[in-house]
Structure formats: structure tokens, C-alpha cells
Amino acid sequence: MNNLLVPLRPEHVPDVVQTHLASFPGFFLSFLGARFLAVYYNGICSTPEGIGFCYLNASGVPAGFVVGSSNPRGFYSRLLRRHWLSFSLASVRAVLRKPSVLGRVARGFLHPGGNPVGNHVAGLYSIGVLPELQGTGAGKKLVNAFLFEAANRGCNRVFLTTDRDGNEAVNIFYQKLGFTLERQYQTREGRSMNEYWISVAKDGENE
Ligand SMILES: CC(C)(COP(=O)(O)OP(=O)(O)OC[C@H]1O[C@@H](n2cnc3c(N)ncnc32)[C@H](O)[C@@H]1OP(=O)(O)O)[C@@H](O)C(=O)NCCC(=O)NCCS
């Protein structure tokens, strides 16, 4: 079986969670744990405003993913309202280990600093490829599938945010794909972030 891109479905979520944990070691969402990530990715694929794709390896197992929303305005608040109990239960262990994560989760969902709003805009929230497959073109295919889908849903522009410091490879990756750095800001936790945008066209010809 050849590598394949498919829309993200609930049955892919366990492998997507493992890919997330492997590609984002030490990151906040990874600290929240596999259960929290499963609620998050299931939430995205169960809502019509979610966009998600999986990159299947030669054995048909998800080894990369990209997710986001074609309606970023209030997306995380709606996700939290729909799945508040599952998110709460999934966070318990992380909160007991580090109580301060509670405030950060609440801020992330209710006032996501890096979540610009506007009409006909999509947000690309998370992308990851298993370390052993990185550099083989999977990430590029995932981003292009995401942009194509966003355009088909009537979006004109797509944004994403990524760390500015210590993250040169990822910044180069997005720049090579045609994203333009339009804003820089600091999160409340002191992370310096880059906000990238790209225009997309409905015929799939990303500008
Ligand atoms: C970022 C990530 C998704 C990229 O996926 P990937 O499959 O490794 O990237 P690709 O192989 O598709 O590379 C696409 C282009 O970016 C370039 N690129 C990728 N990684 C690079 C690196 N470390 N340094 C320089 N260029 C790089 C490739 O050379 C390629 O350019 P080309 O089209 O001119 O050949 C992947 O590395 C990853 O999962 N990283 C960890 C998780 C992460 O940081 N996600 C992003 C958070 S915002």
C-alpha cells in the first residue's frame, strides 16, 4: 500500500495521539496527556467546522496529521462547551500533577491569543509527522491538503502560529510552503510566537 492522505476520522485518533506525543515532546498539550489529546482530536473530527487529514504510512497506519478549523471565531469555546465533561475528566491527572495548568487550559479555550478572527478565514492548529518520516514530504502534503480543503469551504486565507525561538526548522518549513510572517506576539506564558498567513484559491491553486 502506498502512502495516502485521508480525511481524519475517529478510528485514526489513537494513532494521531501517538504521533502528536512523538512529534511534540515537552509541549503543553503533550503534558496534558493522551486522554486529553484524544478528546481534542475526536472533537475536531466530529464537528463540521473541523478540518483534519491523516497521512497513512505504507502499512495504512496514520503517521502524520493536520487539523484546524474553517471557522476559527470562537472555535475553541464551542469545542469546550460540547465536550466540557470529557475535557475535564481528561485533565484531572495533569491538574493534580501541576495545578497551574488549569488556568492555562481555560485561557487557551476561552481567550486563545493566537486565534485571529475574520470572515472566510481558516486556522491550522496542529500538524505533526512521526520523527522517522519527517523530511520525506509528508508535512508538505498535509499542509497542501488542508489549504485545498479550506479553499473548498470558502476560505480565502489560512493562518497558523508557531514558536519564534528555537524553532527554525518549522519556520523554514512554513516559509517554503508560501506562508508569510504577518505578526509576532508573546503569550501570557512568555512564549514568543510567529503568526503566518497564506492566501488560498478555490481552484486549489494556492497563491
Ligand atoms: C514540521 C513538520 C510537520 C514538517 O513535516 P515534514 O514531513 O518533516 O516536512 P516535509 O518533508 O514535507 O518538508 C517540506 C519542505 O520543508 C523543508 N523542511 C522540512 N524540515 C526542514 C528542516 N528541518 N530544515 C529545513 N527545511 C526543512 C523540506 O526541505 C521541504 O522543502 P522542499 O519542498 O523544498 O523539499 C514535521 O517536521 C514535524 O512534525 N515536526 C514536529 C512537530 C512540529 O513542530 N509541528 C509544527 C508545529 S507549528
The ligand as an ORCA input file, in Angstrom:
! r2SCAN-3c Opt
* xyz 0 1
  C       7.062     20.466     10.848
  C       6.732     19.111     10.230
  C       5.233     18.878     10.258
  C       7.224     19.122      8.765
  O       6.866     17.885      8.161
  P       7.931     17.096      7.284
  O       7.249     15.901      6.717
  O       9.131     16.861      8.094
  O       8.272     18.167      6.138
  P       8.458     17.891      4.565
  O       9.357     16.696      4.409
  O       7.135     17.829      3.916
  O       9.236     19.195      4.100
  C       8.619     20.207      3.313
  C       9.651     21.249      2.991
  O      10.150     21.843      4.203
  C      11.555     21.651      4.270
  N      11.951     21.301      5.621
  C      11.350     20.409      6.432
  N      12.049     20.287      7.585
  C      13.124     21.111      7.444
  C      14.245     21.411      8.259
  N      14.428     20.810      9.449
  N      15.137     22.319      7.820
  C      14.991     22.924      6.614
  N      13.960     22.655      5.773
  C      13.036     21.765      6.209
  C      11.858     20.467      3.382
  O      13.182     20.521      2.897
  C      10.863     20.642      2.274
  O      11.314     21.600      1.351
  P      11.285     21.294     -0.235
  O       9.822     21.216     -0.598
  O      11.983     22.460     -0.820
  O      11.981     19.984     -0.409
  C       7.457     17.948     10.966
  O       8.839     18.148     10.897
  C       7.047     17.777     12.429
  O       6.137     17.005     12.724
  N       7.725     18.466     13.365
  C       7.417     18.311     14.791
  C       6.074     18.894     15.155
  C       6.003     20.389     14.872
  O       6.879     21.138     15.252
  N       4.914     20.791     14.194
  C       4.676     22.176     13.819
  C       4.157     22.951     14.973
  S       3.582     24.550     14.487
*
